[in-house]
Amino acid sequence: MSRVLVPNEALANALGANELARELQARGHEVIRTGGFGLAWLEPMLVIDGEAYGPVRDLDALDAVALGPLAELPELARQRRIVFDRCGHVDPMEYDASWLLEQLEREPREIIGEIKASGLRGRGGAGFPAHIKWQTVFDTPAPQKYIVVNADEGDSGTFADRLIMEGDPFRLIEGMMISGHATGADKGIVYLRSEYPLAAEIFANAMDKARALGLLERFDIELFIGAGAYICGEETSLLESLEGKRGEVRFKPPVPAVAGLFGQPTLVHNVITLCSVPGILDLGGKAYAEIGTGASTGTSTFQLAGNIKRGGLYELPFGISLRELVEDWGGGTRTGRPFGAAQVGGPLGAYLLERHLDTPLGYEDMAALGAGIGHGGLVVFDDTVDLVRQAHYAFEFCAHESCGKCTPCRIGSVRGKEAVAALASGGYTEDRLEVIDELCDLMEQASLCQMGGMTPIPVRSALGGVLSRGSRNEKFHGGIVRKNRESERG
């Protein structure tokens, strides 16, 4: 009888993992359902007595998909796994709380100091220094404080939140409880997108386990299922939804760290941000800060999707180049055609072209291009990509997902769809380009939140990828263009 690790995660199950688990049990093997390793192209991937196999379709043909010892698998061994170090290796429901209880004995100021020393920035998209939020919530007196987890993972090509919640839910519980202890919050709420039923089931079971261990006596956790609105990935819209209201952005200030859920100080973080906290406390803030590049410290959970040969999740230090990620880790395009573009950071992210492939993936390097990393998702296209269609889709997506509260986003996105359609059908005249450019300026400067404010990024970068260098409108040149505010001010 063998000991077999079988992933219990959404992708692997869709490809037959549940059926494989039942067949293995029927043959008398010890089956442990774990999380996934994130190597999507190898799913379902089995680990039998330490040997990896994948993708497995037939248990009687394992030799054809033998990968060798799991510990030596280069796709895992070459990563720097700090958040996902346990995921795939353990039964998500088996948990020893001793390490967590030790951390909860530390002084709050000491923990916040470690987070500050680490340089941790929000992994949800904005890259805001985490310790500033923690310190603000800690310093704001209130009868009630909250930890709110943004698990509304709506960006195209992203699945890190799902993988960690399915494969290592206690990593998130650790991050929540430690941040609650450090800031004085004793209530946590996880806002999970409705499209993740397995993650909801596994996390709910983990909460029951935590309750049985006595952990939730000091810090209560609630799981809240969202209704599928992309705008609720924006922190204030998420808070409105939690309060039972329509998901619309709030005016700021006050910021949520001062007056958030029900008007109380609230620490709002993305899943991966909080799941980074245990690793920081294990390594020490200064040691964590030495990983990565410049102010982009630690690791990012890069997720490769689209036209890519080896799609999946790779936890790597910031600073890796886009070329290395796409060509080395991802193996290039699945079609075998030349690389065309990669949209980085979700549907509001920029389209990076071949000439951008050597750009380091760090907050500052990407910002220099007018781009961002977002939640770490990359959607890859080969050279047949229709970038005009992608620009049209950016406006279309905004029009569909806009909360409607502000006119630049609500109306501008619709006018943008029409303008790009006219551009595609009537040619790239300077007048048409100027209309789109002015509309992008309006949305960028006057939208209430990033939904409308960031839509110009994919539009300008996509159109810039198809225009000739002879065009007088330089705002669309080079694939990505950022307005020079200082020169405009004169």
Backbone torsions as a table, in degrees:
resi	resn	phi	psi	omega
1	MET	NA	134.0	-178.8
2	SER	-105.7	157.5	173.8
3	ARG	-98.2	120.1	-172.1
4	VAL	-122.7	125.8	172.7
5	LEU	-90.6	122.1	179.9
6	VAL	-122.3	123.2	-177.1
7	PRO	-65.7	138.3	173.0
8	ASN	-116.7	75.4	177.9
9	GLU	-138.5	159.2	-166.0
10	ALA	-56.7	-46.6	-177.6
11	LEU	-66.0	-49.1	-179.1
12	ALA	-60.1	-40.0	179.3
13	ASN	-65.8	-37.8	178.0
14	ALA	-64.4	-25.4	-178.6
15	LEU	-97.1	5.5	172.3
16	GLY	113.7	10.7	-177.0
17	ALA	-63.3	-38.6	-179.9
18	ASN	-61.9	-42.9	179.5
19	GLU	-64.7	-40.3	177.6
20	LEU	-62.8	-41.0	179.7
21	ALA	-62.0	-43.2	179.7
22	ARG	-65.4	-40.6	-179.6
23	GLU	-66.7	-40.0	178.5
24	LEU	-63.7	-41.7	177.9
25	GLN	-64.1	-39.5	179.0
26	ALA	-64.3	-27.3	179.0
27	ARG	-87.1	1.9	174.1
28	GLY	92.3	10.6	-179.3
29	HIS	-84.7	154.7	173.9
30	GLU	-82.5	116.5	-176.0
31	VAL	-108.9	125.3	175.1
32	ILE	-115.6	120.0	178.6
33	ARG	-85.3	119.8	-177.5
34	THR	-116.8	-174.6	169.3
35	GLY	-81.2	179.7	177.6
36	GLY	-92.4	157.1	176.6
37	PHE	-84.4	-7.9	179.5
38	GLY	89.2	1.0	-179.6
39	LEU	-88.8	80.7	-168.1
40	ALA	-59.5	-36.8	-175.9
41	TRP	-71.8	-11.0	179.0
42	LEU	-102.4	2.9	-177.7
43	GLU	-81.6	145.6	-5.8
44	PRO	-70.7	133.5	180.0
45	MET	-111.3	124.4	-179.8
46	LEU	-107.3	148.5	172.6
47	VAL	-120.5	111.1	-175.9
48	ILE	-111.6	110.1	-177.9
49	ASP	50.2	43.7	176.0
50	GLY	87.8	-7.7	179.3
51	GLU	-100.5	134.5	-176.3
52	ALA	-96.2	143.8	178.1
53	TYR	-139.2	136.1	177.1
54	GLY	176.4	152.7	-7.4
55	PRO	-76.4	136.7	-175.8
56	VAL	-95.9	122.3	175.0
57	ARG	-114.1	-29.3	-175.2
58	ASP	-138.2	120.4	-178.5
59	LEU	-65.3	-19.6	179.6
60	ASP	-89.6	3.8	-179.5
61	ALA	-129.4	40.6	-175.7
62	LEU	-69.2	-30.7	-178.4
63	ASP	-57.8	-31.6	-177.0
64	ALA	-71.5	-18.9	-177.6
65	VAL	-123.0	23.5	179.0
66	ALA	-68.8	132.3	-178.3
67	LEU	-109.7	-12.1	-178.0
68	GLY	99.4	-174.8	-179.9
69	PRO	-60.0	134.7	-179.0
70	LEU	-56.5	-40.5	-177.1
71	ALA	-63.7	-20.0	-177.5
72	GLU	-106.2	3.6	-177.9
73	LEU	-65.9	113.9	-172.9
74	PRO	-61.6	-32.1	-179.4
75	GLU	-62.6	-22.1	175.7
76	LEU	-103.4	-43.1	-174.8
77	ALA	-62.7	-30.7	-177.8
78	ARG	-81.3	-11.4	178.9
79	GLN	-78.0	165.6	173.3
80	ARG	-115.3	84.6	-172.6
81	ARG	-87.6	111.0	176.1
82	ILE	-110.6	-42.7	176.3
83	VAL	-79.7	-43.1	-173.0
84	PHE	-100.9	24.4	-175.9
85	ASP	-64.9	-29.9	-179.7
86	ARG	-95.0	-23.2	-171.0
87	CYS	-63.4	127.8	-178.7
88	GLY	95.9	-24.5	-176.7
89	HIS	-93.4	-20.5	-170.0
90	VAL	-127.7	158.2	168.5
91	ASP	-72.8	119.8	-176.5
92	PRO	-56.1	-22.2	-177.3
93	MET	-93.3	-5.3	176.8
94	GLU	-90.9	119.1	-174.1
95	TYR	-147.7	134.0	174.6
96	ASP	-108.2	116.4	-172.7
97	ALA	-85.4	2.2	-172.7
98	SER	-60.8	-42.6	-179.5
99	TRP	-63.5	-44.5	-179.4
100	LEU	-61.2	-43.5	-179.1
101	LEU	-63.1	-32.8	176.0
102	GLU	-65.3	-41.8	-179.5
103	GLN	-65.7	-33.1	-178.8
104	LEU	-74.8	-4.1	173.5
105	GLU	-92.4	-8.6	-179.2
106	ARG	-75.7	155.0	178.9
107	GLU	-69.6	136.2	179.0
108	PRO	-52.3	-43.6	-178.6
109	ARG	-64.4	-32.6	178.3
110	GLU	-66.4	-42.3	179.7
111	ILE	-65.8	-45.1	178.7
112	ILE	-61.8	-35.2	176.9
113	GLY	-62.7	-38.6	178.0
114	GLU	-66.6	-40.0	179.1
115	ILE	-65.2	-39.6	177.8
116	LYS	-64.9	-45.3	-179.2
117	ALA	-63.8	-29.4	-177.9
118	SER	-72.3	-24.5	-175.5
119	GLY	75.3	15.6	-178.2
120	LEU	-55.9	131.2	176.2
121	ARG	-121.0	154.0	-176.6
122	GLY	-56.6	128.4	-178.0
123	ARG	-89.0	3.5	-178.9
124	GLY	-82.2	-15.0	178.9
125	GLY	150.6	-47.0	-173.8
126	ALA	-76.1	-25.7	-179.8
127	GLY	68.8	29.9	-178.7
128	PHE	-76.0	137.1	-179.8
129	PRO	-55.4	122.4	-173.7
130	ALA	-64.7	-38.3	-173.3
131	HIS	-64.2	-26.8	179.3
132	ILE	-65.4	-43.4	176.4
133	LYS	-62.3	-46.1	-178.7
134	TRP	-59.4	-46.5	-177.4
135	GLN	-65.1	-38.2	-179.6
136	THR	-64.7	-45.4	178.5
137	VAL	-64.1	-42.0	178.7
138	PHE	-59.4	-42.0	-174.4
139	ASP	-80.1	-15.0	-175.2
140	THR	-91.6	111.6	-179.4
141	PRO	-70.2	138.2	-180.0
142	ALA	-166.9	152.4	178.6
143	PRO	-71.2	-20.9	-178.4
144	GLN	-145.3	136.6	174.1
145	LYS	-130.0	152.6	-174.7
146	TYR	-128.1	151.1	165.1
147	ILE	-110.6	120.5	178.6
148	VAL	-116.4	126.2	-178.7
149	VAL	-101.3	122.1	178.3
150	ASN	-87.5	95.4	177.2
151	ALA	-109.0	26.4	177.6
152	ASP	-87.8	69.0	-171.4
153	GLU	-74.6	85.4	-172.6
154	GLY	-101.7	-6.7	-178.0
155	ASP	-69.5	139.2	178.0
156	SER	-60.9	138.1	177.2
157	GLY	77.2	13.8	-179.9
158	THR	-114.2	141.5	-178.4
159	PHE	-156.1	15.4	-179.1
160	ALA	-65.1	-42.8	180.0
161	ASP	-60.2	-45.4	179.8
162	ARG	-60.4	-47.3	-176.4
163	LEU	-61.3	-43.2	-177.0
164	ILE	-72.3	-35.6	-179.7
165	MET	-72.9	-29.4	176.2
166	GLU	-80.4	-34.3	-171.7
167	GLY	-101.8	-23.9	-179.3
168	ASP	-152.1	63.7	-176.5
169	PRO	-60.5	-26.5	-179.3
170	PHE	-71.1	-19.3	174.7
171	ARG	-65.1	-38.7	176.5
172	LEU	-70.9	-40.9	177.9
173	ILE	-60.7	-40.9	176.7
174	GLU	-59.2	-49.4	-179.5
175	GLY	-60.5	-39.7	179.3
176	MET	-66.2	-46.2	-176.4
177	MET	-69.0	-37.9	178.9
178	ILE	-67.3	-43.5	179.3
179	SER	-67.3	-34.3	176.2
180	GLY	-65.3	-43.4	177.4
181	HIS	-61.8	-40.7	-176.1
182	ALA	-72.4	-29.6	-175.2
183	THR	-104.1	-9.3	-179.0
184	GLY	90.2	17.4	178.3
185	ALA	-94.5	140.5	178.6
186	ASP	-122.9	14.5	179.3
187	LYS	-137.5	130.3	178.7
188	GLY	-126.6	142.7	178.5
189	ILE	-130.8	130.3	176.2
190	VAL	-103.0	117.9	178.2
191	TYR	-95.3	102.4	-173.4
192	LEU	-108.0	137.8	-179.9
193	ARG	-68.1	146.2	-174.2
194	SER	-68.1	-18.6	-179.2
195	GLU	-76.4	2.9	-177.8
196	TYR	-115.2	64.9	-176.7
197	PRO	-65.4	-36.2	179.9
198	LEU	-68.1	-41.1	177.0
199	ALA	-61.2	-39.4	178.6
200	ALA	-63.1	-42.9	-179.4
201	GLU	-65.0	-46.9	-177.6
202	ILE	-67.6	-41.4	-179.9
203	PHE	-67.3	-38.2	177.1
204	ALA	-61.8	-40.3	176.9
205	ASN	-64.7	-38.0	178.0
206	ALA	-65.3	-37.4	176.6
207	MET	-63.8	-39.8	177.0
208	ASP	-62.0	-41.7	178.5
209	LYS	-63.8	-43.9	179.4
210	ALA	-63.0	-36.7	178.1
211	ARG	-66.4	-41.0	179.2
212	ALA	-65.9	-29.6	177.6
213	LEU	-81.1	-4.0	179.9
214	GLY	83.6	6.4	-176.4
215	LEU	-69.9	-35.4	-174.6
216	LEU	-83.9	5.4	173.5
217	GLU	-70.9	-28.4	-178.6
218	ARG	-101.1	-18.0	-178.8
219	PHE	-148.9	111.0	-176.8
220	ASP	-85.3	140.5	179.0
221	ILE	-125.4	135.9	177.4
222	GLU	-122.9	141.6	175.9
223	LEU	-104.5	124.0	-177.6
224	PHE	-119.0	127.6	-179.0
225	ILE	-98.4	122.2	179.1
226	GLY	-75.3	177.0	-175.4
227	ALA	-110.8	14.8	172.5
228	GLY	92.4	16.0	179.4
229	ALA	-88.1	121.8	-179.3
230	TYR	-60.7	-34.3	-176.8
231	ILE	-62.8	-22.7	-179.9
232	CYS	-75.2	0.0	167.4
233	GLY	-75.4	-17.1	173.6
234	GLU	-79.3	131.9	-166.0
235	GLU	-59.6	-38.7	-177.9
236	THR	-75.9	-32.2	174.3
237	SER	-65.5	-38.9	177.4
238	LEU	-60.7	-43.2	179.2
239	LEU	-64.5	-39.8	176.4
240	GLU	-59.9	-43.6	179.6
241	SER	-62.7	-42.5	178.3
242	LEU	-61.5	-29.4	179.5
243	GLU	-84.2	4.2	177.9
244	GLY	84.9	15.5	-178.7
245	LYS	-104.3	173.1	174.1
246	ARG	-63.7	139.3	-178.0
247	GLY	-74.0	87.6	178.2
248	GLU	-127.0	150.6	-179.1
249	VAL	-70.0	150.9	175.4
250	ARG	-99.1	153.4	170.7
251	PHE	-72.5	142.7	176.1
252	LYS	-127.8	142.7	2.3
253	PRO	-73.5	169.1	3.6
254	PRO	-78.4	151.8	177.0
255	VAL	-81.6	157.0	-178.7
256	PRO	-57.5	-30.0	-179.9
257	ALA	-64.6	-19.1	177.7
258	VAL	-102.4	-47.5	180.0
259	ALA	-142.1	91.9	-175.4
260	GLY	-111.1	-111.1	-177.9
261	LEU	-65.0	123.8	-177.8
262	PHE	52.9	31.6	175.9
263	GLY	78.4	7.2	-177.1
264	GLN	-103.4	156.3	178.5
265	PRO	-56.9	128.6	-172.7
266	THR	-137.5	127.1	174.0
267	LEU	-92.8	111.6	179.4
268	VAL	-104.7	121.1	179.4
269	HIS	-137.3	151.7	169.9
270	ASN	-69.5	157.2	-178.5
271	VAL	-55.5	-50.4	-174.5
272	ILE	-67.2	-30.4	176.0
273	THR	-59.7	-50.2	-179.6
274	LEU	-69.0	-34.3	178.8
275	CYS	-72.5	-12.0	175.2
276	SER	-80.5	-20.2	-173.1
277	VAL	-62.8	-47.2	179.6
278	PRO	-57.8	-40.8	179.0
279	GLY	-64.9	-35.5	177.8
280	ILE	-64.7	-44.4	-179.7
281	LEU	-69.1	-30.4	175.5
282	ASP	-68.8	-47.5	-177.3
283	LEU	-77.6	-34.2	-169.4
284	GLY	98.5	140.9	-175.5
285	GLY	-57.0	-43.6	-177.7
286	LYS	-66.5	-40.1	178.8
287	ALA	-65.5	-39.0	177.9
288	TYR	-63.7	-39.2	-177.9
289	ALA	-66.0	-20.0	178.9
290	GLU	-79.1	-11.1	176.3
291	ILE	-89.0	140.1	179.1
292	GLY	102.3	-149.8	-177.1
293	THR	-145.8	128.2	177.6
294	GLY	55.3	-130.9	179.6
295	ALA	-82.6	-1.3	175.3
296	SER	-95.5	85.0	-172.0
297	THR	-94.9	156.2	175.9
298	GLY	81.0	-154.1	-177.9
299	THR	-112.9	158.8	170.8
300	SER	-121.1	146.3	176.7
301	THR	-92.8	84.8	-179.5
302	PHE	-72.5	134.8	-178.8
303	GLN	-121.9	119.0	-178.0
304	LEU	-100.6	128.5	179.4
305	ALA	-144.4	179.4	179.4
306	GLY	88.8	-142.4	-177.5
307	ASN	-84.9	76.7	-175.5
308	ILE	-139.4	140.8	-174.2
309	LYS	-71.3	-43.9	-177.1
310	ARG	-120.8	74.2	178.8
311	GLY	-70.6	153.5	178.4
312	GLY	154.4	-168.6	-179.4
313	LEU	-107.0	132.0	179.6
314	TYR	-129.7	116.0	177.2
315	GLU	-90.8	112.8	-172.7
316	LEU	-137.9	155.2	176.2
317	PRO	-63.5	145.0	170.9
318	PHE	-56.5	147.5	178.2
319	GLY	110.3	-14.9	174.5
320	ILE	-62.1	145.0	-179.1
321	SER	-80.1	155.0	176.1
322	LEU	-59.1	-37.5	179.6
323	ARG	-62.1	-45.4	-179.5
324	GLU	-63.3	-39.3	-179.4
325	LEU	-66.0	-45.9	-176.2
326	VAL	-75.6	-45.3	-172.9
327	GLU	-88.3	-42.4	-177.8
328	ASP	-79.5	-60.4	-177.8
329	TRP	-72.7	-43.8	-176.3
330	GLY	-84.7	-15.9	178.3
331	GLY	76.1	13.7	-179.0
332	GLY	81.8	-171.5	-176.3
333	THR	-72.3	149.2	178.6
334	ARG	-67.2	-33.1	-179.3
335	THR	-74.6	-16.5	-176.1
336	GLY	83.4	-1.7	177.9
337	ARG	-79.6	164.1	178.9
338	PRO	-60.2	151.2	175.4
339	PHE	-60.0	135.4	178.1
340	GLY	-108.6	-50.7	-178.5
341	ALA	-166.4	162.2	172.2
342	ALA	-138.6	125.3	174.1
343	GLN	-88.4	120.9	-174.6
344	VAL	-109.7	125.7	174.1
345	GLY	97.2	22.1	175.0
346	GLY	89.7	-173.1	-174.4
347	PRO	-65.6	-14.7	175.9
348	LEU	-103.5	13.2	-179.6
349	GLY	-92.0	166.2	-177.4
350	ALA	-80.7	153.8	171.3
351	TYR	-92.1	113.8	177.9
352	LEU	-93.6	137.1	-175.0
353	LEU	-104.2	-177.9	-176.1
354	GLU	-57.1	-37.5	-178.4
355	ARG	-70.4	-8.9	178.8
356	HIS	-100.2	1.5	-171.3
357	LEU	-62.5	-25.8	-178.5
358	ASP	-90.7	8.5	177.3
359	THR	-71.3	128.5	174.8
360	PRO	-66.4	140.7	179.0
361	LEU	-87.4	85.5	175.1
362	GLY	-139.8	160.3	-175.4
363	TYR	-58.4	-46.7	-175.5
364	GLU	-71.8	-41.9	-179.6
365	ASP	-63.9	-39.7	178.8
366	MET	-71.2	-38.6	179.1
367	ALA	-62.9	-31.6	178.8
368	ALA	-63.4	-23.2	176.0
369	LEU	-92.0	-3.6	-173.5
370	GLY	80.6	19.9	-178.0
371	ALA	-117.2	-175.7	178.7
372	GLY	-153.5	170.3	179.9
373	ILE	-94.6	-28.0	-179.4
374	GLY	61.3	-133.0	-178.9
375	HIS	-91.0	10.3	176.2
376	GLY	90.3	8.7	-179.0
377	GLY	-88.6	137.7	175.4
378	LEU	-127.2	127.5	174.4
379	VAL	-109.7	119.5	-172.2
380	VAL	-99.7	141.6	177.4
381	PHE	-126.6	150.0	172.4
382	ASP	-89.6	-171.0	-171.8
383	ASP	-74.1	0.4	176.2
384	THR	-90.7	1.6	-177.1
385	VAL	-60.8	136.3	175.8
386	ASP	-95.0	97.5	-174.4
387	LEU	-72.0	-25.1	174.4
388	VAL	-65.9	-41.9	176.8
389	ARG	-62.1	-37.2	178.7
390	GLN	-66.7	-37.5	176.5
391	ALA	-64.0	-41.0	177.4
392	HIS	-63.0	-40.9	-179.5
393	TYR	-63.3	-35.9	-179.7
394	ALA	-60.2	-46.3	177.1
395	PHE	-66.1	-39.8	-179.1
396	GLU	-63.3	-42.8	178.9
397	PHE	-62.1	-44.2	179.4
398	CYS	-62.3	-42.2	-179.5
399	ALA	-63.0	-37.7	-178.5
400	HIS	-73.5	-37.3	-172.3
401	GLU	-99.1	-7.1	-179.5
402	SER	-58.5	138.7	176.9
403	CYS	-74.8	-16.4	175.9
404	GLY	86.8	2.8	-173.9
405	LYS	-72.5	-34.7	-178.6
406	CYS	-116.9	145.1	-175.5
407	THR	-65.4	-42.4	-177.9
408	PRO	-56.4	-38.7	-180.0
409	CYS	-79.5	-48.2	-174.8
410	ARG	-63.2	-48.6	-176.9
411	ILE	-91.9	-37.0	-177.4
412	GLY	-60.7	-37.1	-179.7
413	SER	-66.1	-37.6	178.7
414	VAL	-68.3	-45.7	177.3
415	ARG	-62.6	-33.5	179.1
416	GLY	-65.0	-42.7	176.0
417	LYS	-56.2	-45.1	-178.3
418	GLU	-65.2	-40.0	-177.3
419	ALA	-67.6	-41.6	179.2
420	VAL	-69.4	-36.1	176.6
421	ALA	-62.2	-41.0	177.5
422	ALA	-65.8	-37.6	178.6
423	LEU	-62.6	-44.5	-177.6
424	ALA	-67.2	-36.6	-176.5
425	SER	-87.1	-26.5	-173.7
426	GLY	-111.8	-2.2	178.1
427	GLY	99.0	164.1	-173.1
428	TYR	-91.1	71.8	177.9
429	THR	-82.5	155.8	-179.7
430	GLU	-62.8	-34.7	-180.0
431	ASP	-64.3	-43.0	-179.7
432	ARG	-67.4	-40.1	177.8
433	LEU	-64.0	-38.0	-179.6
434	GLU	-65.8	-37.8	177.4
435	VAL	-61.9	-46.2	179.7
436	ILE	-64.7	-40.1	-179.7
437	ASP	-63.6	-44.2	179.6
438	GLU	-66.1	-37.3	177.8
439	LEU	-65.0	-41.2	177.2
440	CYS	-62.4	-41.4	176.4
441	ASP	-58.3	-45.8	-178.5
442	LEU	-61.7	-47.1	-179.1
443	MET	-65.2	-40.6	-178.7
444	GLU	-63.8	-41.6	-172.3
445	GLN	-90.3	-26.4	-170.3
446	ALA	-114.8	-8.4	179.4
447	SER	-67.9	148.5	-175.9
448	LEU	-73.4	-30.5	-179.6
449	CYS	-139.3	-175.2	-175.6
450	GLN	-73.1	-13.0	177.6
451	MET	-57.8	-52.4	177.2
452	GLY	-83.8	-34.1	-175.3
453	GLY	-68.1	-27.2	-178.5
454	MET	-100.4	-11.8	179.3
455	THR	-55.4	-35.1	176.4
456	PRO	-60.0	-21.5	-177.6
457	ILE	-64.3	-54.9	176.9
458	PRO	-65.5	-32.4	-179.7
459	VAL	-64.5	-52.5	-177.1
460	ARG	-66.2	-40.1	-177.9
461	SER	-69.5	-38.8	178.9
462	ALA	-67.0	-47.0	-179.9
463	LEU	-66.9	-33.5	177.8
464	GLY	-63.4	-25.6	-179.3
465	GLY	-76.5	-13.4	-176.6
466	VAL	-115.5	-10.1	-176.8
467	LEU	-83.5	148.7	178.6
468	SER	-75.1	154.0	179.4
469	ARG	-68.1	-11.8	-179.3
470	GLY	-81.5	-7.5	-179.5
471	SER	-66.4	142.2	179.8
472	ARG	-77.0	-19.5	-177.0
473	ASN	-85.2	94.0	-173.3
474	GLU	-75.6	-8.0	-178.9
475	LYS	-66.9	-16.2	-179.2
476	PHE	-108.8	10.0	-176.4
477	HIS	-83.5	156.7	170.0
478	GLY	77.3	5.2	178.6
479	GLY	89.4	-36.2	178.1
480	ILE	-140.3	135.4	178.4
481	VAL	-137.2	135.3	176.9
482	ARG	-119.1	136.0	179.5
483	LYS	-63.9	139.6	177.6
484	ASN	-93.5	93.1	-174.6
485	ARG	-66.3	-36.2	-176.6
486	GLU	-64.7	-42.2	-178.9
487	SER	-67.4	-32.3	179.1
488	GLU	-68.0	-32.9	-179.6
489	ARG	-74.6	-17.2	178.0
490	GLY	73.2	NA	NA
